[in-house]
Every structure is written in C-alpha cells, then in structure tokens.
Amino acid sequence: MPERVYLDHAATSPLRPEAKAAMAEGFRLWANPSSPHAEGRRARAALEDARERIKRSLGWEGELIFTSGASEALWIALNRAKVDRRIASAVEHDAVFRAAPDAEVVPPFDGGFDPDELPDCSGALIALQHVNSETGTIMQPYKGGKLLSTIRSAGSTLLVDASQSAGKLPLPDADMIVVSAHKFGGPIGIGALLVRDFNLLEPSGGHERGYRQGTENVPAAIGMAAALETGGMEGWATKRADQMAFANKLGQSGELIAPGAQADHIIAVAHPTMSAQALLIRLDAMGFAVSAGSACSSGTLKKSRVLDAFGVPDNVAARTIRVSLGWNTTPEELDRFAEAWASLC
C-alpha cells in the first residue's frame, strides 16, 4: 500500500529533523535554568541563546516570553495586559474566547476589522489573527493603515495570533504576537508571546521575569529555535506555484472557501454533495489525513463558528474540509490527493 499522506499541518506539523537533533543535545542540559549553580547557569545560557535566535529568526526586536504554547500565550496577553477591556474578531481561535469570555466580538470585514465599524477602542486590547486556522484567510489588520492608526491613537493595544503564519510569513506589525512551535516543525508544548514592551503587561510572579508560571522547557526552546532557523516557506518541498495549482485543482471539483486574501498553505474546500464527516472517513480510509471545517460534537455535525462568521451558508459549511500543507509536503502528495478528491466528486 502507498504511504499515507499527511495534510493536517494546521493542527500539528511533524517535527523537523533539525529540531529533533537540537533537542537531543538540549536534553543534556537537565538542570533548572533558574538554579544558581553551574549546571543551572549552563541551562540558562542555552535558554537565553535560544530566545535570541528565535527573535532573530522572526525579525522581532522586542521581548519574548516562553510559554507552553499558543493557548497560554493568549491567556497571558488577554489577562495580564494593562487594559480596561478586550475586543476580538468573531473568527478568532477558541483559545481567545476561553481566555477572555467577556470580550466584545466584532465581525470580520474584508479579512480584518472595518475601522469604521470598530467600537470605541480606547484603552482596549484588540485581538486579531494573522492567518485564520480554518480558511487560510490572511486577516489584514490594516485598511490603508487606518485600523492600526486608529488603535494606536486610541491608546489601545493590538494582539495578533500568528500561530498559523509564524515561521512561514513575515510577522505583522503589532504590540503583542503569539507563536506556536509545533505549527512550523518545532516541538509540541512550547510557544512564545512576543511583547513590544514589558510595560504592556502586569507581572504575576514566577518565571520568565515574572510573566508566567512554570519552569522553562530548555530542550523545547532549543528545538523551536532550530526549527525556525531552517527558514520559511521558501525552503519547503512545495513552492507557491505548486500550492496555487493544487488549490485550483480542488476548486475544479469542489467549492473553495476563500473569504479575502488567502495564505497558500491552508485550503478550505467544500464537496458538491458529501458531508465533511463522511469525507473525513472516506479520505482517511484512502490514506489521507485532513480535518473538517465543521466540528463534530456528540455525533452531530455542527456548523463551524468561524465559517458562520465568514458568512458561509450552512449547507456549504457542512460539506467543508480543511487541507493544510507543511514543510515536508511534496508535489507528488498533492497530486495524489487531488486525484483522490476528484474521484470522490
């Protein structure tokens, strides 16, 4: 039987060999990086080296707080920011609304917020994704620069969740940015909150200069740095032309869900007749790992909150799956999936 084809990189991308090798060396540094003895100091030196390498790879000149992943980074930003209230786009990841259930929700507009429809944002933290995890939409935090200027002039703070774009696309301009290592070939269980200035946050005590609890994961930090240093999408097995051609093939048989400008590595596509649940079962049996744009809960297929916010009709959302590419996806794998997709349509 042919090898399985993994096309669910938006959930987790396989660990890069460079990151795995770096982590193997990192596990030799088993001491607590907060300990004052020689072993602890060696671990601290490696941690700080990884911090600087990650910032350099991302082109970030501010501060970096290591976290256990994007969810913790979002929680810190949304709960420790020195703001009066929180505003979030309706298509943010569930982790945003778990961390800030009282956030004011604003519908998406042309891949971002319409600054003319944004409520008074004085003293608020505004959460906006860079790339949407379900549709691949690039959420533009600018409308001729008007949104960013509106936020800054109101004394507000812009938080961008770049979990699906960091290590792939240049970071957007923001006050705080969330990144997750396992989305770009780093290890699971580590991420970071990039902060323009620590004065934006209220420390709570503990590690990372008092901005998070829990001992730092030194081997994972080293693996995260190594994964980023392999480069962005220009080093992937598939090039942008391959990805665009692949999306076009899927669109010939199905319906591409593309609200706004799109990132090429995440594709949402609806089957003409088959439900997403049935598609996942059929494709898995055929050797393909993908995910659904609709969530299955208690045996009932429910419409995705994100697709609903983007205005996707119920009957289309129920037939939508997500196909996401990563660093080791090959053109041959895309061809195999395109053929399988066409055979099901």
Buried (B, 14 or more C-beta within 10 A) or exposed (E): EEEEBBBBBBBBBBBBEBBBEBBEEBEEBEBBBEBEEEBBEBBBEBBEEBBEBBBEBBEBEBBBBBBBBBBBBBBBBBBBBEBEBBBBBBBBBEBBBEBBEEBBBBEBBEBBBBBEEBEEBEEBBBBBBBBBBBBBBBBBBBBEEBBBEBBEEBEBBBBBBBBBBBBBBEBBBBBBBBBBBBBBBBBBBBBBBBBBEBEBBEEEEEBBEBBBEEEBBBBBBBBBBBBBBBEBBEEBBBEEEBBEBBBEBBBEBBBBBBBBBBBBBBBBBBBEEBBBBBBBEBBEEBBBBBBBBBBEEEEEBBBBBBBBBBEBEEEBBBBBBBBBBBBBBBBEBBBBBBEBBEEBB
